[in-house]
Amino acid sequence: MSDAPRQGLFAFRSGELFVHFQDTPQFDHVEWFESIGLPSHGPAYDAILRGKVTYDADIDRHRLGFYGTAYLSEARFNRIVEAFSLDPARVVEKRLLDAI
C-alpha cells in the first residue's frame, strides 16, 4: 500500500467484516469473493452487504459506497471507518444502485 489514502472493498457477512485494501481496482467483489471463499453469485451473494471505499481528491473526502441496504447502521459505519483508518467527519456515504 502506498502513502495514498486507504481505499478498497468491504463486505459484511453474518456480522463479520471482510476488507480488501487496494490502490487500484484490481478486484471487483465477484473476483475478491472467489479468492476468499465467499459466494460470488446468486442469492447468497446478494445477501452480503458489500461496498467500496474510494478517495475523491476533488473534494478531499472518502466516498463510502455500499450495496444491499438502504443505509449503513452506525455500528457498521464505525467498523468500516476504523478498518480503513478514516476520519468520520471526512466520509461521504452513498448507496450504490448498480452492483459490481
Stockholm file with secondary structure:
# STOCKHOLM 1.0

chainA/1-100         MSDAPRQGLFAFRSGELFVHFQDTPQFDHVEWFESIGLPSHGPAYDAILRGKVTYDADIDRHRLGFYGTAYLSEARFNRIVEAFSLDPARVVEKRLLDAI
#=GR chainA/1-100 SS CCSSCCCEEEEEETTEEEEEECSSCCCCHHHHHHHHTCCCSHHHHHTSEEEEEEEETTTTEEEEEEESSSSCCHHHHHHHHHHTTCCGGGEEEEECSSCC
#=GC SS_cons         CCSSCCCEEEEEETTEEEEEECSSCCCCHHHHHHHHTCCCSHHHHHTSEEEEEEEETTTTEEEEEEESSSSCCHHHHHHHHHHTTCCGGGEEEEECSSCC
//
